[in-house]
Amino acid sequence: MGTAYRAAKGLLAVVGWTGLGVGLWFAVAPDETRRKEMAKDHPGSEQQTEKQQRNALVMSVIKEAAETNENVASKQWPWGK
């Protein structure tokens, strides 16, 4: 009986501390609108926008290459030599 009681008590302690940690995490973590606001003010956001545009351009070239039999590697790429 003593071993089962200690195991139940330990399990309850682990569950309790985990619940407390999760509750504190949700209390302190910013909501979705605040995260977007923080990301917009981040100094690297311009670079990220440029990366997204470049990735979209690369994906469009890959899509074009998949849809044609032409050798798109010999074409002039829109962003450089």
mmCIF file of the N, C-alpha and C atoms, coordinates in Angstrom:
data_MODEL
# 
_entry.id   MODEL 
# 
loop_
_atom_site.group_PDB 
_atom_site.id 
_atom_site.type_symbol 
_atom_site.label_atom_id 
_atom_site.label_alt_id 
_atom_site.label_comp_id 
_atom_site.label_asym_id 
_atom_site.label_entity_id 
_atom_site.label_seq_id 
_atom_site.pdbx_PDB_ins_code 
_atom_site.Cartn_x 
_atom_site.Cartn_y 
_atom_site.Cartn_z 
_atom_site.occupancy 
_atom_site.B_iso_or_equiv 
_atom_site.pdbx_formal_charge 
_atom_site.auth_seq_id 
_atom_site.auth_comp_id 
_atom_site.auth_asym_id 
_atom_site.auth_atom_id 
_atom_site.pdbx_PDB_model_num 
ATOM 1   N N  . MET A 1 1  ? 0.823  -1.189 0.000   1.00 0.00 ? 1  MET A N  1 
ATOM 2   C CA . MET A 1 1  ? 0.000  0.000  0.000   1.00 0.00 ? 1  MET A CA 1 
ATOM 3   C C  . MET A 1 1  ? 0.866  1.251  0.000   1.00 0.00 ? 1  MET A C  1 
ATOM 4   N N  . GLY A 1 2  ? 1.978  1.236  0.702   1.00 0.00 ? 2  GLY A N  1 
ATOM 5   C CA . GLY A 1 2  ? 2.860  2.393  0.800   1.00 0.00 ? 2  GLY A CA 1 
ATOM 6   C C  . GLY A 1 2  ? 3.524  2.738  -0.529  1.00 0.00 ? 2  GLY A C  1 
ATOM 7   N N  . THR A 1 3  ? 3.907  1.714  -1.287  1.00 0.00 ? 3  THR A N  1 
ATOM 8   C CA . THR A 1 3  ? 4.559  1.940  -2.576  1.00 0.00 ? 3  THR A CA 1 
ATOM 9   C C  . THR A 1 3  ? 3.582  2.564  -3.570  1.00 0.00 ? 3  THR A C  1 
ATOM 10  N N  . ALA A 1 4  ? 2.357  2.059  -3.607  1.00 0.00 ? 4  ALA A N  1 
ATOM 11  C CA . ALA A 1 4  ? 1.344  2.601  -4.509  1.00 0.00 ? 4  ALA A CA 1 
ATOM 12  C C  . ALA A 1 4  ? 1.016  4.046  -4.141  1.00 0.00 ? 4  ALA A C  1 
ATOM 13  N N  . TYR A 1 5  ? 0.976  4.326  -2.840  1.00 0.00 ? 5  TYR A N  1 
ATOM 14  C CA . TYR A 1 5  ? 0.696  5.691  -2.377  1.00 0.00 ? 5  TYR A CA 1 
ATOM 15  C C  . TYR A 1 5  ? 1.803  6.648  -2.807  1.00 0.00 ? 5  TYR A C  1 
ATOM 16  N N  . ARG A 1 6  ? 3.076  6.207  -2.649  1.00 0.00 ? 6  ARG A N  1 
ATOM 17  C CA . ARG A 1 6  ? 4.204  7.050  -3.055  1.00 0.00 ? 6  ARG A CA 1 
ATOM 18  C C  . ARG A 1 6  ? 4.217  7.267  -4.567  1.00 0.00 ? 6  ARG A C  1 
ATOM 19  N N  . ALA A 1 7  ? 3.897  6.213  -5.326  1.00 0.00 ? 7  ALA A N  1 
ATOM 20  C CA . ALA A 1 7  ? 3.863  6.337  -6.783  1.00 0.00 ? 7  ALA A CA 1 
ATOM 21  C C  . ALA A 1 7  ? 2.763  7.302  -7.211  1.00 0.00 ? 7  ALA A C  1 
ATOM 22  N N  . ALA A 1 8  ? 1.592  7.198  -6.614  1.00 0.00 ? 8  ALA A N  1 
ATOM 23  C CA . ALA A 1 8  ? 0.487  8.091  -6.936  1.00 0.00 ? 8  ALA A CA 1 
ATOM 24  C C  . ALA A 1 8  ? 0.821  9.524  -6.546  1.00 0.00 ? 8  ALA A C  1 
ATOM 25  N N  . LYS A 1 9  ? 1.462  9.682  -5.406  1.00 0.00 ? 9  LYS A N  1 
ATOM 26  C CA . LYS A 1 9  ? 1.856  11.014 -4.936  1.00 0.00 ? 9  LYS A CA 1 
ATOM 27  C C  . LYS A 1 9  ? 2.893  11.622 -5.886  1.00 0.00 ? 9  LYS A C  1 
ATOM 28  N N  . GLY A 1 10 ? 3.855  10.825 -6.328  1.00 0.00 ? 10 GLY A N  1 
ATOM 29  C CA . GLY A 1 10 ? 4.870  11.297 -7.277  1.00 0.00 ? 10 GLY A CA 1 
ATOM 30  C C  . GLY A 1 10 ? 4.266  11.664 -8.612  1.00 0.00 ? 10 GLY A C  1 
ATOM 31  N N  . LEU A 1 11 ? 3.350  10.823 -9.097  1.00 0.00 ? 11 LEU A N  1 
ATOM 32  C CA . LEU A 1 11 ? 2.677  11.100 -10.359 1.00 0.00 ? 11 LEU A CA 1 
ATOM 33  C C  . LEU A 1 11 ? 1.862  12.379 -10.262 1.00 0.00 ? 11 LEU A C  1 
ATOM 34  N N  . LEU A 1 12 ? 1.170  12.561 -9.162  1.00 0.00 ? 12 LEU A N  1 
ATOM 35  C CA . LEU A 1 12 ? 0.394  13.773 -8.948  1.00 0.00 ? 12 LEU A CA 1 
ATOM 36  C C  . LEU A 1 12 ? 1.291  15.011 -8.907  1.00 0.00 ? 12 LEU A C  1 
ATOM 37  N N  . ALA A 1 13 ? 2.458  14.882 -8.298  1.00 0.00 ? 13 ALA A N  1 
ATOM 38  C CA . ALA A 1 13 ? 3.404  15.996 -8.247  1.00 0.00 ? 13 ALA A CA 1 
ATOM 39  C C  . ALA A 1 13 ? 3.903  16.352 -9.649  1.00 0.00 ? 13 ALA A C  1 
ATOM 40  N N  . VAL A 1 14 ? 4.244  15.336 -10.435 1.00 0.00 ? 14 VAL A N  1 
ATOM 41  C CA . VAL A 1 14 ? 4.724  15.585 -11.801 1.00 0.00 ? 14 VAL A CA 1 
ATOM 42  C C  . VAL A 1 14 ? 3.635  16.253 -12.633 1.00 0.00 ? 14 VAL A C  1 
ATOM 43  N N  . VAL A 1 15 ? 2.423  15.740 -12.557 1.00 0.00 ? 15 VAL A N  1 
ATOM 44  C CA . VAL A 1 15 ? 1.307  16.317 -13.310 1.00 0.00 ? 15 VAL A CA 1 
ATOM 45  C C  . VAL A 1 15 ? 1.028  17.749 -12.836 1.00 0.00 ? 15 VAL A C  1 
ATOM 46  N N  . GLY A 1 16 ? 1.095  17.966 -11.548 1.00 0.00 ? 16 GLY A N  1 
ATOM 47  C CA . GLY A 1 16 ? 0.846  19.295 -11.003 1.00 0.00 ? 16 GLY A CA 1 
ATOM 48  C C  . GLY A 1 16 ? 1.883  20.310 -11.460 1.00 0.00 ? 16 GLY A C  1 
ATOM 49  N N  . TRP A 1 17 ? 3.156  19.960 -11.364 1.00 0.00 ? 17 TRP A N  1 
ATOM 50  C CA . TRP A 1 17 ? 4.216  20.883 -11.795 1.00 0.00 ? 17 TRP A CA 1 
ATOM 51  C C  . TRP A 1 17 ? 4.158  21.127 -13.294 1.00 0.00 ? 17 TRP A C  1 
ATOM 52  N N  . THR A 1 18 ? 3.847  20.085 -14.065 1.00 0.00 ? 18 THR A N  1 
ATOM 53  C CA . THR A 1 18 ? 3.713  20.257 -15.510 1.00 0.00 ? 18 THR A CA 1 
ATOM 54  C C  . THR A 1 18 ? 2.548  21.190 -15.824 1.00 0.00 ? 18 THR A C  1 
ATOM 55  N N  . GLY A 1 19 ? 1.438  21.000 -15.157 1.00 0.00 ? 19 GLY A N  1 
ATOM 56  C CA . GLY A 1 19 ? 0.288  21.879 -15.353 1.00 0.00 ? 19 GLY A CA 1 
ATOM 57  C C  . GLY A 1 19 ? 0.601  23.318 -14.976 1.00 0.00 ? 19 GLY A C  1 
ATOM 58  N N  . LEU A 1 20 ? 1.336  23.503 -13.897 1.00 0.00 ? 20 LEU A N  1 
ATOM 59  C CA . LEU A 1 20 ? 1.730  24.846 -13.483 1.00 0.00 ? 20 LEU A CA 1 
ATOM 60  C C  . LEU A 1 20 ? 2.632  25.485 -14.542 1.00 0.00 ? 20 LEU A C  1 
ATOM 61  N N  . GLY A 1 21 ? 3.569  24.732 -15.070 1.00 0.00 ? 21 GLY A N  1 
ATOM 62  C CA . GLY A 1 21 ? 4.465  25.251 -16.113 1.00 0.00 ? 21 GLY A CA 1 
ATOM 63  C C  . GLY A 1 21 ? 3.719  25.631 -17.370 1.00 0.00 ? 21 GLY A C  1 
ATOM 64  N N  . VAL A 1 22 ? 2.800  24.786 -17.806 1.00 0.00 ? 22 VAL A N  1 
ATOM 65  C CA . VAL A 1 22 ? 2.009  25.085 -19.000 1.00 0.00 ? 22 VAL A CA 1 
ATOM 66  C C  . VAL A 1 22 ? 1.127  26.304 -18.757 1.00 0.00 ? 22 VAL A C  1 
ATOM 67  N N  . GLY A 1 23 ? 0.527  26.386 -17.587 1.00 0.00 ? 23 GLY A N  1 
ATOM 68  C CA . GLY A 1 23 ? -0.315 27.540 -17.268 1.00 0.00 ? 23 GLY A CA 1 
ATOM 69  C C  . GLY A 1 23 ? 0.468  28.839 -17.272 1.00 0.00 ? 23 GLY A C  1 
ATOM 70  N N  . LEU A 1 24 ? 1.662  28.817 -16.685 1.00 0.00 ? 24 LEU A N  1 
ATOM 71  C CA . LEU A 1 24 ? 2.501  30.010 -16.703 1.00 0.00 ? 24 LEU A CA 1 
ATOM 72  C C  . LEU A 1 24 ? 2.953  30.365 -18.109 1.00 0.00 ? 24 LEU A C  1 
ATOM 73  N N  . TRP A 1 25 ? 3.231  29.353 -18.917 1.00 0.00 ? 25 TRP A N  1 
ATOM 74  C CA . TRP A 1 25 ? 3.632  29.592 -20.307 1.00 0.00 ? 25 TRP A CA 1 
ATOM 75  C C  . TRP A 1 25 ? 2.528  30.330 -21.055 1.00 0.00 ? 25 TRP A C  1 
ATOM 76  N N  . PHE A 1 26 ? 1.293  29.871 -20.912 1.00 0.00 ? 26 PHE A N  1 
ATOM 77  C CA . PHE A 1 26 ? 0.184  30.527 -21.598 1.00 0.00 ? 26 PHE A CA 1 
ATOM 78  C C  . PHE A 1 26 ? -0.087 31.913 -21.038 1.00 0.00 ? 26 PHE A C  1 
ATOM 79  N N  . ALA A 1 27 ? 0.184  32.123 -19.773 1.00 0.00 ? 27 ALA A N  1 
ATOM 80  C CA . ALA A 1 27 ? -0.052 33.432 -19.173 1.00 0.00 ? 27 ALA A CA 1 
ATOM 81  C C  . ALA A 1 27 ? 0.973  34.454 -19.655 1.00 0.00 ? 27 ALA A C  1 
ATOM 82  N N  . VAL A 1 28 ? 2.201  34.018 -19.922 1.00 0.00 ? 28 VAL A N  1 
ATOM 83  C CA . VAL A 1 28 ? 3.270  34.940 -20.282 1.00 0.00 ? 28 VAL A CA 1 
ATOM 84  C C  . VAL A 1 28 ? 3.430  35.079 -21.787 1.00 0.00 ? 28 VAL A C  1 
ATOM 85  N N  . ALA A 1 29 ? 3.149  34.041 -22.554 1.00 0.00 ? 29 ALA A N  1 
ATOM 86  C CA . ALA A 1 29 ? 3.373  34.060 -23.996 1.00 0.00 ? 29 ALA A CA 1 
ATOM 87  C C  . ALA A 1 29 ? 2.436  35.058 -24.672 1.00 0.00 ? 29 ALA A C  1 
ATOM 88  N N  . PRO A 1 30 ? 2.956  35.801 -25.675 1.00 0.00 ? 30 PRO A N  1 
ATOM 89  C CA . PRO A 1 30 ? 2.113  36.775 -26.377 1.00 0.00 ? 30 PRO A CA 1 
ATOM 90  C C  . PRO A 1 30 ? 1.096  36.076 -27.282 1.00 0.00 ? 30 PRO A C  1 
ATOM 91  N N  . ASP A 1 31 ? -0.017 36.751 -27.519 1.00 0.00 ? 31 ASP A N  1 
ATOM 92  C CA . ASP A 1 31 ? -1.028 36.171 -28.403 1.00 0.00 ? 31 ASP A CA 1 
ATOM 93  C C  . ASP A 1 31 ? -0.614 36.391 -29.866 1.00 0.00 ? 31 ASP A C  1 
ATOM 94  N N  . GLU A 1 32 ? -1.429 35.891 -30.787 1.00 0.00 ? 32 GLU A N  1 
ATOM 95  C CA . GLU A 1 32 ? -1.081 35.894 -32.214 1.00 0.00 ? 32 GLU A CA 1 
ATOM 96  C C  . GLU A 1 32 ? -0.873 37.314 -32.752 1.00 0.00 ? 32 GLU A C  1 
ATOM 97  N N  . THR A 1 33 ? -1.748 38.241 -32.399 1.00 0.00 ? 33 THR A N  1 
ATOM 98  C CA . THR A 1 33 ? -1.612 39.602 -32.917 1.00 0.00 ? 33 THR A CA 1 
ATOM 99  C C  . THR A 1 33 ? -0.341 40.256 -32.398 1.00 0.00 ? 33 THR A C  1 
ATOM 100 N N  . ARG A 1 34 ? 0.000  40.013 -31.151 1.00 0.00 ? 34 ARG A N  1 
ATOM 101 C CA . ARG A 1 34 ? 1.228  40.586 -30.580 1.00 0.00 ? 34 ARG A CA 1 
ATOM 102 C C  . ARG A 1 34 ? 2.455  39.980 -31.242 1.00 0.00 ? 34 ARG A C  1 
ATOM 103 N N  . ARG A 1 35 ? 2.427  38.678 -31.544 1.00 0.00 ? 35 ARG A N  1 
ATOM 104 C CA . ARG A 1 35 ? 3.562  38.037 -32.224 1.00 0.00 ? 35 ARG A CA 1 
ATOM 105 C C  . ARG A 1 35 ? 3.769  38.632 -33.607 1.00 0.00 ? 35 ARG A C  1 
ATOM 106 N N  . LYS A 1 36 ? 2.669  38.870 -34.349 1.00 0.00 ? 36 LYS A N  1 
ATOM 107 C CA . LYS A 1 36 ? 2.789  39.479 -35.675 1.00 0.00 ? 36 LYS A CA 1 
ATOM 108 C C  . LYS A 1 36 ? 3.339  40.891 -35.578 1.00 0.00 ? 36 LYS A C  1 
ATOM 109 N N  . GLU A 1 37 ? 2.894  41.621 -34.576 1.00 0.00 ? 37 GLU A N  1 
ATOM 110 C CA . GLU A 1 37 ? 3.371  42.978 -34.354 1.00 0.00 ? 37 GLU A CA 1 
ATOM 111 C C  . GLU A 1 37 ? 4.869  42.977 -34.028 1.00 0.00 ? 37 GLU A C  1 
ATOM 112 N N  . MET A 1 38 ? 5.285  42.035 -33.197 1.00 0.00 ? 38 MET A N  1 
ATOM 113 C CA . MET A 1 38 ? 6.695  41.935 -32.839 1.00 0.00 ? 38 MET A CA 1 
ATOM 114 C C  . MET A 1 38 ? 7.538  41.535 -34.057 1.00 0.00 ? 38 MET A C  1 
ATOM 115 N N  . ALA A 1 39 ? 7.026  40.644 -34.886 1.00 0.00 ? 39 ALA A N  1 
ATOM 116 C CA . ALA A 1 39 ? 7.758  40.213 -36.072 1.00 0.00 ? 39 ALA A CA 1 
ATOM 117 C C  . ALA A 1 39 ? 7.893  41.354 -37.074 1.00 0.00 ? 39 ALA A C  1 
ATOM 118 N N  . LYS A 1 40 ? 6.870  42.189 -37.157 1.00 0.00 ? 40 LYS A N  1 
ATOM 119 C CA . LYS A 1 40 ? 6.906  43.315 -38.082 1.00 0.00 ? 40 LYS A CA 1 
ATOM 120 C C  . LYS A 1 40 ? 7.969  44.323 -37.651 1.00 0.00 ? 40 LYS A C  1 
ATOM 121 N N  . ASP A 1 41 ? 8.140  44.521 -36.357 1.00 0.00 ? 41 ASP A N  1 
ATOM 122 C CA . ASP A 1 41 ? 9.108  45.470 -35.838 1.00 0.00 ? 41 ASP A CA 1 
ATOM 123 C C  . ASP A 1 41 ? 10.526 44.907 -35.783 1.00 0.00 ? 41 ASP A C  1 
ATOM 124 N N  . HIS A 1 42 ? 10.686 43.631 -36.042 1.00 0.00 ? 42 HIS A N  1 
ATOM 125 C CA . HIS A 1 42 ? 11.988 42.985 -35.973 1.00 0.00 ? 42 HIS A CA 1 
ATOM 126 C C  . HIS A 1 42 ? 12.878 43.501 -37.103 1.00 0.00 ? 42 HIS A C  1 
ATOM 127 N N  . PRO A 1 43 ? 14.149 43.800 -36.831 1.00 0.00 ? 43 PRO A N  1 
ATOM 128 C CA . PRO A 1 43 ? 15.020 44.373 -37.860 1.00 0.00 ? 43 PRO A CA 1 
ATOM 129 C C  . PRO A 1 43 ? 15.264 43.449 -39.051 1.00 0.00 ? 43 PRO A C  1 
ATOM 130 N N  . GLY A 1 44 ? 15.131 42.158 -38.902 1.00 0.00 ? 44 GLY A N  1 
ATOM 131 C CA . GLY A 1 44 ? 15.351 41.230 -40.008 1.00 0.00 ? 44 GLY A CA 1 
ATOM 132 C C  . GLY A 1 44 ? 14.124 40.990 -40.857 1.00 0.00 ? 44 GLY A C  1 
ATOM 133 N N  . SER A 1 45 ? 13.037 41.693 -40.596 1.00 0.00 ? 45 SER A N  1 
ATOM 134 C CA . SER A 1 45 ? 11.804 41.421 -41.328 1.00 0.00 ? 45 SER A CA 1 
ATOM 135 C C  . SER A 1 45 ? 11.905 41.817 -42.795 1.00 0.00 ? 45 SER A C  1 
ATOM 136 N N  . GLU A 1 46 ? 12.700 42.858 -43.104 1.00 0.00 ? 46 GLU A N  1 
ATOM 137 C CA . GLU A 1 46 ? 12.877 43.244 -44.507 1.00 0.00 ? 46 GLU A CA 1 
ATOM 138 C C  . GLU A 1 46 ? 13.620 42.145 -45.259 1.00 0.00 ? 46 GLU A C  1 
ATOM 139 N N  . GLN A 1 47 ? 14.639 41.579 -44.615 1.00 0.00 ? 47 GLN A N  1 
ATOM 140 C CA . GLN A 1 47 ? 15.387 40.502 -45.242 1.00 0.00 ? 47 GLN A CA 1 
ATOM 141 C C  . GLN A 1 47 ? 14.503 39.281 -45.457 1.00 0.00 ? 47 GLN A C  1 
ATOM 142 N N  . GLN A 1 48 ? 13.632 39.031 -44.502 1.00 0.00 ? 48 GLN A N  1 
ATOM 143 C CA . GLN A 1 48 ? 12.749 37.881 -44.633 1.00 0.00 ? 48 GLN A CA 1 
ATOM 144 C C  . GLN A 1 48 ? 11.776 38.089 -45.789 1.00 0.00 ? 48 GLN A C  1 
ATOM 145 N N  . THR A 1 49 ? 11.291 39.312 -45.959 1.00 0.00 ? 49 THR A N  1 
ATOM 146 C CA . THR A 1 49 ? 10.395 39.613 -47.072 1.00 0.00 ? 49 THR A CA 1 
ATOM 147 C C  . THR A 1 49 ? 11.123 39.409 -48.395 1.00 0.00 ? 49 THR A C  1 
ATOM 148 N N  . GLU A 1 50 ? 12.378 39.860 -48.462 1.00 0.00 ? 50 GLU A N  1 
ATOM 149 C CA . GLU A 1 50 ? 13.165 39.662 -49.677 1.00 0.00 ? 50 GLU A CA 1 
ATOM 150 C C  . GLU A 1 50 ? 13.377 38.177 -49.951 1.00 0.00 ? 50 GLU A C  1 
ATOM 151 N N  . LYS A 1 51 ? 13.643 37.403 -48.910 1.00 0.00 ? 51 LYS A N  1 
ATOM 152 C CA . LYS A 1 51 ? 13.820 35.958 -49.074 1.00 0.00 ? 51 LYS A CA 1 
ATOM 153 C C  . LYS A 1 51 ? 12.540 35.318 -49.602 1.00 0.00 ? 51 LYS A C  1 
ATOM 154 N N  . GLN A 1 52 ? 11.401 35.737 -49.059 1.00 0.00 ? 52 GLN A N  1 
ATOM 155 C CA . GLN A 1 52 ? 10.128 35.176 -49.504 1.00 0.00 ? 52 GLN A CA 1 
ATOM 156 C C  . GLN A 1 52 ? 9.875  35.511 -50.971 1.00 0.00 ? 52 GLN A C  1 
ATOM 157 N N  . GLN A 1 53 ? 10.200 36.732 -51.386 1.00 0.00 ? 53 GLN A N  1 
ATOM 158 C CA . GLN A 1 53 ? 10.012 37.113 -52.787 1.00 0.00 ? 53 GLN A CA 1 
ATOM 159 C C  . GLN A 1 53 ? 10.942 36.317 -53.683 1.00 0.00 ? 53 GLN A C  1 
ATOM 160 N N  . ARG A 1 54 ? 12.195 36.152 -53.268 1.00 0.00 ? 54 ARG A N  1 
ATOM 161 C CA . ARG A 1 54 ? 13.156 35.387 -54.063 1.00 0.00 ? 54 ARG A CA 1 
ATOM 162 C C  . ARG A 1 54 ? 12.724 33.922 -54.153 1.00 0.00 ? 54 ARG A C  1 
ATOM 163 N N  . ASN A 1 55 ? 12.249 33.365 -53.049 1.00 0.00 ? 55 ASN A N  1 
ATOM 164 C CA . ASN A 1 55 ? 11.770 31.980 -53.065 1.00 0.00 ? 55 ASN A CA 1 
ATOM 165 C C  . ASN A 1 55 ? 10.565 31.821 -53.980 1.00 0.00 ? 55 ASN A C  1 
ATOM 166 N N  . ALA A 1 56 ? 9.677  32.812 -53.979 1.00 0.00 ? 56 ALA A N  1 
ATOM 167 C CA . ALA A 1 56 ? 8.518  32.759 -54.872 1.00 0.00 ? 56 ALA A CA 1 
ATOM 168 C C  . ALA A 1 56 ? 8.968  32.802 -56.325 1.00 0.00 ? 56 ALA A C  1 
ATOM 169 N N  . LEU A 1 57 ? 9.980  33.599 -56.610 1.00 0.00 ? 57 LEU A N  1 
ATOM 170 C CA . LEU A 1 57 ? 10.511 33.683 -57.965 1.00 0.00 ? 57 LEU A CA 1 
ATOM 171 C C  . LEU A 1 57 ? 11.136 32.365 -58.389 1.00 0.00 ? 57 LEU A C  1 
ATOM 172 N N  . VAL A 1 58 ? 11.909 31.757 -57.507 1.00 0.00 ? 58 VAL A N  1 
ATOM 173 C CA . VAL A 1 58 ? 12.524 30.464 -57.807 1.00 0.00 ? 58 VAL A CA 1 
ATOM 174 C C  . VAL A 1 58 ? 11.451 29.399 -58.034 1.00 0.00 ? 58 VAL A C  1 
ATOM 175 N N  . MET A 1 59 ? 10.417 29.431 -57.202 1.00 0.00 ? 59 MET A N  1 
ATOM 176 C CA . MET A 1 59 ? 9.342  28.445 -57.369 1.00 0.00 ? 59 MET A CA 1 
ATOM 177 C C  . MET A 1 59 ? 8.619  28.634 -58.698 1.00 0.00 ? 59 MET A C  1 
ATOM 178 N N  . SER A 1 60 ? 8.456  29.882 -59.133 1.00 0.00 ? 60 SER A N  1 
ATOM 179 C CA . SER A 1 60 ? 7.810  30.116 -60.430 1.00 0.00 ? 60 SER A CA 1 
ATOM 180 C C  . SER A 1 60 ? 8.679  29.590 -61.567 1.00 0.00 ? 60 SER A C  1 
ATOM 181 N N  . VAL A 1 61 ? 10.004 29.736 -61.457 1.00 0.00 ? 61 VAL A N  1 
ATOM 182 C CA . VAL A 1 61 ? 10.908 29.202 -62.476 1.00 0.00 ? 61 VAL A CA 1 
ATOM 183 C C  . VAL A 1 61 ? 10.848 27.684 -62.484 1.00 0.00 ? 61 VAL A C  1 
ATOM 184 N N  . ILE A 1 62 ? 10.808 27.077 -61.311 1.00 0.00 ? 62 ILE A N  1 
ATOM 185 C CA . ILE A 1 62 ? 10.714 25.611 -61.232 1.00 0.00 ? 62 ILE A CA 1 
ATOM 186 C C  . ILE A 1 62 ? 9.395  25.132 -61.825 1.00 0.00 ? 62 ILE A C  1 
ATOM 187 N N  . LYS A 1 63 ? 8.324  25.853 -61.549 1.00 0.00 ? 63 LYS A N  1 
ATOM 188 C CA . LYS A 1 63 ? 7.020  25.480 -62.105 1.00 0.00 ? 63 LYS A CA 1 
ATOM 189 C C  . LYS A 1 63 ? 7.043  25.592 -63.621 1.00 0.00 ? 63 LYS A C  1 
ATOM 190 N N  . GLU A 1 64 ? 7.644  26.676 -64.127 1.00 0.00 ? 64 GLU A N  1 
ATOM 191 C CA . GLU A 1 64 ? 7.742  26.853 -65.578 1.00 0.00 ? 64 GLU A CA 1 
ATOM 192 C C  . GLU A 1 64 ? 8.558  25.733 -66.200 1.00 0.00 ? 64 GLU A C  1 
ATOM 193 N N  . ALA A 1 65 ? 9.652  25.350 -65.527 1.00 0.00 ? 65 ALA A N  1 
ATOM 194 C CA . ALA A 1 65 ? 10.504 24.280 -66.040 1.00 0.00 ? 65 ALA A CA 1 
ATOM 195 C C  . ALA A 1 65 ? 9.763  22.951 -66.068 1.00 0.00 ? 65 ALA A C  1 
ATOM 196 N N  . ALA A 1 66 ? 8.905  22.742 -65.102 1.00 0.00 ? 66 ALA A N  1 
ATOM 197 C CA . ALA A 1 66 ? 8.157  21.484 -65.058 1.00 0.00 ? 66 ALA A CA 1 
ATOM 198 C C  . ALA A 1 66 ? 7.095  21.416 -66.143 1.00 0.00 ? 66 ALA A C  1 
ATOM 199 N N  . GLU A 1 67 ? 6.628  22.581 -66.591 1.00 0.00 ? 67 GLU A N  1 
ATOM 200 C CA . GLU A 1 67 ? 5.540  22.610 -67.566 1.00 0.00 ? 67 GLU A CA 1 
ATOM 201 C C  . GLU A 1 67 ? 6.020  22.652 -69.015 1.00 0.00 ? 67 GLU A C  1 
ATOM 202 N N  . THR A 1 68 ? 7.316  22.773 -69.256 1.00 0.00 ? 68 THR A N  1 
ATOM 203 C CA . THR A 1 68 ? 7.816  22.901 -70.622 1.00 0.00 ? 68 THR A CA 1 
ATOM 204 C C  . THR A 1 68 ? 8.954  21.930 -70.864 1.00 0.00 ? 68 THR A C  1 
ATOM 205 N N  . ASN A 1 69 ? 9.236  21.711 -72.127 1.00 0.00 ? 69 ASN A N  1 
ATOM 206 C CA . ASN A 1 69 ? 10.368 20.866 -72.514 1.00 0.00 ? 69 ASN A CA 1 
ATOM 207 C C  . ASN A 1 69 ? 11.600 21.705 -72.818 1.00 0.00 ? 69 ASN A C  1 
ATOM 208 N N  . GLU A 1 70 ? 11.482 23.025 -72.747 1.00 0.00 ? 70 GLU A N  1 
ATOM 209 C CA . GLU A 1 70 ? 12.583 23.932 -73.025 1.00 0.00 ? 70 GLU A CA 1 
ATOM 210 C C  . GLU A 1 70 ? 13.632 23.855 -71.911 1.00 0.00 ? 70 GLU A C  1 
ATOM 211 N N  . ASN A 1 71 ? 14.887 24.096 -72.266 1.00 0.00 ? 71 ASN A N  1 
ATOM 212 C CA . ASN A 1 71 ? 15.963 24.102 -71.290 1.00 0.00 ? 71 ASN A CA 1 
ATOM 213 C C  . ASN A 1 71 ? 15.962 25.459 -70.582 1.00 0.00 ? 71 ASN A C  1 
ATOM 214 N N  . VAL A 1 72 ? 15.366 25.518 -69.411 1.00 0.00 ? 72 VAL A N  1 
ATOM 215 C CA . VAL A 1 72 ? 15.256 26.796 -68.698 1.00 0.00 ? 72 VAL A CA 1 
ATOM 216 C C  . VAL A 1 72 ? 16.570 27.182 -68.035 1.00 0.00 ? 72 VAL A C  1 
ATOM 217 N N  . ALA A 1 73 ? 17.532 26.285 -67.954 1.00 0.00 ? 73 ALA A N  1 
ATOM 218 C CA . ALA A 1 73 ? 18.820 26.612 -67.350 1.00 0.00 ? 73 ALA A CA 1 
ATOM 219 C C  . ALA A 1 73 ? 19.592 27.597 -68.211 1.00 0.00 ? 73 ALA A C  1 
ATOM 220 N N  . SER A 1 74 ? 19.332 27.602 -69.509 1.00 0.00 ? 74 SER A N  1 
ATOM 221 C CA . SER A 1 74 ? 20.051 28.507 -70.404 1.00 0.00 ? 74 SER A CA 1 
ATOM 222 C C  . SER A 1 74 ? 19.389 29.882 -70.476 1.00 0.00 ? 74 SER A C  1 
ATOM 223 N N  . LYS A 1 75 ? 18.219 30.060 -69.861 1.00 0.00 ? 75 LYS A N  1 
ATOM 224 C CA . LYS A 1 75 ? 17.523 31.345 -69.884 1.00 0.00 ? 75 LYS A CA 1 
ATOM 225 C C  . LYS A 1 75 ? 18.189 32.333 -68.934 1.00 0.00 ? 75 LYS A C  1 
ATOM 226 N N  . GLN A 1 76 ? 17.935 33.612 -69.151 1.00 0.00 ? 76 GLN A N  1 
ATOM 227 C CA . GLN A 1 76 ? 18.416 34.651 -68.248 1.00 0.00 ? 76 GLN A CA 1 
ATOM 228 C C  . GLN A 1 76 ? 17.490 34.684 -67.042 1.00 0.00 ? 76 GLN A C  1 
ATOM 229 N N  . TRP A 1 77 ? 18.033 34.514 -65.841 1.00 0.00 ? 77 TRP A N  1 
ATOM 230 C CA . TRP A 1 77 ? 17.233 34.525 -64.633 1.00 0.00 ? 77 TRP A CA 1 
ATOM 231 C C  . TRP A 1 77 ? 16.889 35.959 -64.263 1.00 0.00 ? 77 TRP A C  1 
ATOM 232 N N  . PRO A 1 78 ? 15.719 36.201 -63.699 1.00 0.00 ? 78 PRO A N  1 
ATOM 233 C CA . PRO A 1 78 ? 15.267 37.572 -63.435 1.00 0.00 ? 78 PRO A CA 1 
ATOM 234 C C  . PRO A 1 78 ? 16.072 38.305 -62.376 1.00 0.00 ? 78 PRO A C  1 
ATOM 235 N N  . TRP A 1 79 ? 16.840 37.631 -61.538 1.00 0.00 ? 79 TRP A N  1 
ATOM 236 C CA . TRP A 1 79 ? 17.496 38.305 -60.427 1.00 0.00 ? 79 TRP A CA 1 
ATOM 237 C C  . TRP A 1 79 ? 19.010 38.385 -60.549 1.00 0.00 ? 79 TRP A C  1 
ATOM 238 N N  . GLY A 1 80 ? 19.581 38.066 -61.670 1.00 0.00 ? 80 GLY A N  1 
ATOM 239 C CA . GLY A 1 80 ? 21.037 38.176 -61.764 1.00 0.00 ? 80 GLY A CA 1 
ATOM 240 C C  . GLY A 1 80 ? 21.591 37.650 -63.059 1.00 0.00 ? 80 GLY A C  1 
ATOM 241 N N  . LYS A 1 81 ? 22.902 37.528 -63.078 1.00 0.00 ? 81 LYS A N  1 
ATOM 242 C CA . LYS A 1 81 ? 23.604 37.050 -64.276 1.00 0.00 ? 81 LYS A CA 1 
ATOM 243 C C  . LYS A 1 81 ? 23.387 35.591 -64.511 1.00 0.00 ? 81 LYS A C  1 
# 
